[in-house]
Amino acid sequence: MKILVTDDISPLGLAQLEALPGASLVVRTGLSEPELMEEIRDADALLVRSQTQVTERVIEAAQRLRVIGRAGVGVDNIDLAAATRKGVVVVNAPDGNTIAAAEHTFAMLIASARYIPQADASIRRGKWDRKSFVGVELRGKTIAVLGMGRIGTEVAKRAMAFGMRVLGYDPFLTEERARELGVIRKSLEEAIAEADFITVHTPLTKETRHMLNRDAFARMKEGVRIVNCARGGIIDEEALCEALASGKVAAAALDVFEQEPIPADHPLLSFPNVVVTPHLGASTHEAQVNVAIDVAAEVVRVLRGEPFRNAVNMPSLTKEQKEVLEPYLLLGEQLGLFIAQLVDGSIADLEITYGGQLANYDVAFVTRTVLKGLLGYRHGDEVNYVNAPYLAEQSGLSVRETKQPRSKVYTNLLALRVRSEDGEHRIAGTLFNGFGPRIIEIDGYSVDAPPQGKILFTRHVDKPGMIGKIGTWLGNADINIAGMQVGRKETGGEAVMLLSVDRKVPEDVLAQIRQMEGIRFVRAIDL
């Protein structure tokens, strides 16, 4: 087997590959795309970091390639869609830099509390100024950790060691898991309102982008301190500048920015109480060694045909599995994504029911797509088809599969039921010949709608004029309605409605619709 390495990878990682029986390790760095296309032609595996661009042309040139290993987390330099089409597994090393990122976060936390970089710079300018750098202690303070994944959990442990009161916010953090970690589970609003320090550890998704915005800063304590070593864009930098200028935020420590490198004239750099570093969260010798060892181990497992965990694309299906299950993979992910947007609070339980002929097959792949949609709504690219069950287990989510071979109405049926703090929600779907995936039930109401695009979902009193009033609000906001589905159980009771719209419904319009008499529930769904 030929294993091609095209970026600088730690020798400790390469040693595992060299020890693989029958393996031939070829290290060639700095290749142009044509050179890489030639070199990869007979390769079984490719190992890269961030420098090598693994384009569709490169992947198509490969004739024997089975796995691409990325020594690190991000895979922006790899065309995942092309790799998936080619049947090539892409693996990364998401755990190798966890401690490095957590430690850098805490270094930034302390630096923001004690003004260490500013004091160092002052001495170097020939001053001995002690009064200007009076800081605050961590002991006894409250810290809000926004995102309780791997890194957030490690930060929480270190904060507790410093005697801090730790609030944890994560959409999938259950009360039981919070108790295990020793943190106090809070909503986002509660966490930021109570905290003396706030540190973010969420992925950057459309839901978390500008999570800390003007409204969020307005809810915070006077003199709060902010740390971001996760992703640029989670904090609205313009709003942060305003909060720094007003004194609402006493200090900020940032390792990541909305634009990187950060422009030299960026307003944030003008504040003396802001500490900045150039995206150094994973930049330790140990982390670089760890990611090399981790990804090499994953590549070895793939080449040996052993189970692997950190794939970022869908593993290949057998021919029979692909013929039967492939249409349900998209349906499962879309249903998971839809129901995730119906739920408020932490999801503790998920039941997936497979009905009809679908119940006769190994549906593990479909379950993975459901979990990817459900967890990926708030956790973004961290969730993939292979690691979704692992992440569900880590978050304390109970997942059950139920099979009902006899279905009275549909040849095949896929239904999800979730339990959260606000109760239960259920959604079901199937495939209609000639029409593809369809949503056929939401919370007991029969509907018939494609699971795609932008949808306004309402539950309301079934009386004349309700639909027209909602349509009027959308029309006033210049939002076009492309399709409509209504479901009800009885005349004059409650009904649900799904409106397919051409663009996302703004929050202010949703707020106006919520105030309408007879409206029970409103949610903008983005599939």
N, C-alpha and C positions, 0 to 999 in steps of 0.2 A: 504494500500500500504506500502510495506517495502522499506525504504530508507536506504541504507547501506553507512556509512562513514568510510573510512579506513585510512585517513590521518588527521593531525591536521588542522581543518577548523575553522575559526573565529566563535564564538558563535552568532554573529550578522547575519551571513549567515544561520546558522543552525536554528535560530529562525523562519525564513520564512518556513522552511520545517516542523518544529514541528507544525506550525499553519495550515498546509494544512489538511483539513478534511479527516479523514480516514487514515492518515499517521502514520506509526510507525517508529521512527528514531532509528537506531541501529548504535552505534559508536564502532568500533573495529579496533584499529590501530596495526601495526606491525605484520600483518598476513603473514604466509608463503603461497606459491601458493596453496598447497592442502587445507589449512584452508580457503583461500579466495574462492576457488572453491566450497567448501561446504557451506560457508556463503552466497554466491551470488546465490545459486540455486533458492531460492524463492524471490529474491529481484526484485523490480520494477525499482529502480534507484540506481546508484552508484556514490558517490562523492569522488574524489581523488585530491591530489596535484601531486607532481613529484615522491614521494617515491614509491607508489604502482605501480607495474607492471601489467597492465591489458593485459594479453597475450591472444592468441587465445584459449588456453586451458581454461582459466578463462571465456572467453565470451561464449564458447561452453557449459560450465557447467551451464550457466544461463538458466532458463526455462521461466522466466517472464520479463526479463530485457527489459526496453523500452528506457532508457537514461543513458548515462555516462556523468557526469559533471566534468570538469577539472578546478579547482580553479587556474587559470593562463592562460597563452597563449599557451605555448608549449604542444604538445600532443605526444611527442616521446615515452612516457611510455604506450601508448594505441595502440593496434593493430587496426588501422582504417579499414583496409580491412576486418578483421574478424567481426568487429562491423557492417559494412555495409552489409556484407553477411547475418548477423543475423537479420538485420532490426533494429538495435539499433542506435539511434541518439546520436552523440557525440557532446557536446557543451562545449565551453570554455568561458573565460572572457577577451577578447582582449583590452577592454577599461579601465579596472580597474587600470592599472599601467601607463597609459599615462602621467599623471602629474608627477609621481615619476621619470619616465625615462627622461622627458623633464627637470625637475629641476636638476637631476644629470648631464645631459649633460651641463647645464649652469654652474653648479659648477665646472665641469671639464674645461669648457671654460675659466672661470675666473682664475682657478688654473694654467692653462697653460700660461695665459697672465701675471700673477703676481708672479709666482713661489712660491705660498703659502706653499705647502708641503716642498719644499726644504729649505725655510727660517725657517720654524718651526723646521726642523731637525737640522739646523745649530745652532739655539739657544740652543737646547737640548744638543748639543755637547760643549756648553760653549762659543760659539762665538757670537760676535755682528757685523756681516758683512752686511752692507747695500749696498755696491757697487756691490756685486755679484748678487743682485736680483732686478735690475732695470727692471721693466716690461713695458708693453704698455697698453694704454687705449683702451677700446672698442668703445667709442664714435667716430663717424666719420669713423670707419673702415668698410670694406666690408666683409660680411660673406656669404658663399655659403652653402645653406642647400640642401644636395643631398638626395632627397626623401621627398616629401611634403604630407605624410600621416598624421595620427593623431599626432604622436610625432613630426615629422618635422614641422607641422603647429604650434604646441605649442612652439617649440624652436624659430621659426620665430617671433612669437608675443613677446617673451621675448627679443629677439635681438633688435627689433624695439624700445622697451621700454628703451633700453640702448643707443639709438641714432645711431644704426648701419644701414648701407645700406644692405638690404637683397636680395640676389639672390636666386631664387628657381629653382631647376632642378627636374623634374619628367616627365617621358614619357607621363603621362596622365594629366599633369597640363596644362589647357587651359589658354589662355590670359585673358578670362573673370574671371576665378577663381583666377588667379594671382592678378588681379586688386582688387577683393574682399578682398583678404588677405593682400594687400598692399606690395606685393613682386614683384621683377622684374624677369620675366621668362627668363631663359637662357638655352642654350644647355649645356651639360656636359662640353664640351671643353671650352666654353665661361666662365662658372661659375668658374671652377678651375683656369683659367688664370687670372681672375680679383680679386679673393678673397684674403683677408688678413687672414681670418679664414675659415676653411672648416670642416663641421660636416656632418657625414653620417647617414642616417635614412632609408635605404632601407633594404628589406629582403635579405638574402643570397641565391642567385640562381646561376645557371651556367652563367647567363648574368652579374650578379653583382660581382661574385667572382673575386678578384683582380681588381676591378674597378679602384682603385687607385694603379697603377703599375708604373714601371719606366717611361713609356711614359707620364703618367699623371703627375708625379712629375716634369718631364722635362718642362712641360707647365706652371707650377706654378710660382708665384712670389718668389723672394728670401726672406727668412724669414717668410714664411707662417706658420701658426699653424694649426695642425690637431687634430680633436676630433672624437673618435669612441665609441659610447655607444649603437650601434645597434647589429651587429653580427661580430664575428671574421671571417676573411677571405675576407671581403670586401676590406680591405687594404692588399696589399702584404707586409708582415712584413720585408722581406729581402730588398725590395726596400725602405721601410721606413727607415731602419737602414742606408742605403747608403745615403739617403737624409738628415738624421740627421747628419751623419758624415761630409758631404760636406757643411753643413750650409744652404742648400736649405730650409729645415724645421727647424724653430727656436725652436719649441717645439711641443710635442704631448701629448695628454691625452687619455688614453685607458682604457675602462672598460671591453672589450671583446678581445679574442685572438683566433688565429687559433687552438691552443691547450690549453685546460683548464683542470686543472690548468696550468698556464704558467710555463714552466720549470725554475728552479732556475738559471740555467746558460744561459738563453735566452739573446742574445745580446741586446735586447731592454732595459733590466734592467741595463745595464752598462752606459746608457746615463743619465747624471744629469738633463737634460731638458725634461725628460719624466715622466709624472704622470700616475700611474697605480692604479686601484682598482679591486677587485675580483668579477666582474659581479654583481654590486650592483644597477643597474639601477632601478629595481623594488623593492628594499629592503627598504620599509618604512612601518611603522605600518598601515598607511592609505591605502596603496596599497594592503596590505594583507587582510585588512577588505573589501576593495572595490571589489576585485576579488571574495571573498567568497559571498558577497551579490549579485553580478552580476550573478555568476554561479548558485547560489541557485534559483534566480528568473527565470533563463532560465529553470532549471529542473522543477520548479513548472509549468511553461507554458506548457512544453511538457506533463507532467502528467495530466494536465487539458485539453489537446487537443487544446490549444490556439496557435496562431502564435508565433514563436520564430525566432531569428535572427542569433545567433552566433554558428550555427552548422558547424562542420568541415568535415562532410561527407554527403552523399546524403540521404535525407529523403526517407522513403519508398513510393513506388508508389502503387496505387490500382492495382488489377490484370489486369483489362482491359488496364489501362495506361501502365503497364509494358509490356504487349504483343505487343502493337502497337508502343510505343515510345522508348523502351529500345535500339533497334539498332541505333536509331538516337541520343542518348545521346553521344555515342562515336564519331559519325560523327560530331556533333555540336561542341564538344570540340576541335577536331582535326582541323576543319576548322577555328575556332577562333584562335587557336594557330598558324596555318599556316599564316593567313592574318596578325596577329600581327607582324610576322617577315618580312613581305613585306613592312611595313610602316616605314617611317622616320618621326620623329616629333610627336606631340601630336595628338591623335585621338579625334575629336570633335563630330563625328556623326557615328552611326552604324544603318544600316537598315537590318533586318533579314526577308527574304521572305520565306514563307512556301507555296509550290505549290502542286497541285494534291490532293490526298486523305489526305495527312498530314494536309492540311488546315482545315479539318473538326474536328480536335481534339484540346483540350486544350494543347497548346505547351509551356506553361510556364516553364516546367521542361527543355525542350530543349533549350530555351532561356538562362536559367541559365548556362547550360553547355557551350554554346557559349561564354558567358561572362567570365566563369571561364578560358577557354582557352585563350581568348583575353587579359584579365587583368592579368592572372596568369603568362604570359610569362615574365613580368617584375616585378610583385609584389609577385611572388612565393607562398609560403604556406599561406600567409595572405588571399588569395582569396580561397573561397570554394563555393560549389554549392548553399548554402543558402545565404551567404552574398554578392555574386557577384553583384546582382542588387543594393544593398545598396551602395557598394563601387563604382559602376558605377555612381550612382547619386551623391555621395560625390565628385567624381573627375570631375563632370560636363559633363560626357559623355551622349549624347542624344541617346536613344535607341528606335527604332520603329519596330513594328512587322507588316508585310504585308502578307495577305493571298490571294492566287490565286488558287481557287479550280479547275480551268481548266488548265491543263498542256498539251501542244500539243505533247510532246515527252515522258516525264517520268511520271510514275505512282505517284511518290513522288519526290519532289525537295526541297532542302535546300540551300539557297543562302545568302551570306553576302556581304554587300557593306559598306565600311568605307570611311570617308572623313577626310583627315588630311592636314597638311600644304603643303605636296608634291603632293596633288591631291587626286584622288579616286582610290580605288582598289576593285575588286569584285572577289569572289570565290564561286563556286557552287559545290554541291555534291549530291549523291543519293546512293541508295542501289541496287546492282545487285544481283539477286538470284544466289546463289552459289559462288559469288565473294565478297560479303560484301560491306562495305563502299568504295566509289570511288569519287575522284575529277574529275569532268567532264568539268569544265570551270575555267580559270584564266584570268581575265582582258579581257574578250571577246574572248579568244582563247579556242577552244575545245581540251580537253585532256582526258585521261582515266588512272588514276593512283591511287593506294591505298594511303590513308593519314597516312603513318607510316614510321618510321625510319628516316634516314638522307638523305636529298635531296639537290642536287645542282640545283637551279632554275636560268635560264637565259632568257633574252629577247635579241634577236640579229637579225642582217640582215640575211634574208633567201638567202644564197648563198652557193655554193659548198665549202666544206672544213672547215666550221665553227665547225661542230660537231667533226670532226677529230682533229682539233687543241685543242679544249677544252679537249677531251679525252687524247691527248698527255700530256698536263699539268698535268692532274690527274695521268696518268701513271708514269710520272717522279717523282711524289710525293708518289708513291707506294699506290695509292688509287684505289681500285677495284670498277668497275661499275657493279651493280647488275641488273639494269633495266633502260629503257629509254622511255620517251614519248615526242613527238614533236607535237606542234600545230601551224597552220598558217592560215591566212585568204586568202592570195593570193600569188602566186608564185613570188618570188623576193622582196616581201615586208618585213615585220617583222615576226619573229616566236618566240615561247617560247619553252623551253625544260626543262624537269624534269629528272634529273639523280639520280637514287637511288644508293647510295654509301655505302661502308661498314664501313666507319668511317668519322668523321667530317673533312671537308675541312679546312685546316689551313688558317689563314688570309693572309699569304704571297702568297699562291697559288691563293686565291681570287683576290688579288691585281694584280697578273700577268695576270689573265684572264680578269680583267677589262681593262687592257691596250691593249688588242687585238683590232685590227681594226674591226669594225662592232658590237662590244658588246655594248648593250644599258643599260643592268641592270644585276647584278649578286647578288645572295643572297644564303647563306647556311641556309637551313631550317632544324630544328631538331624537329622531332615529337616523 
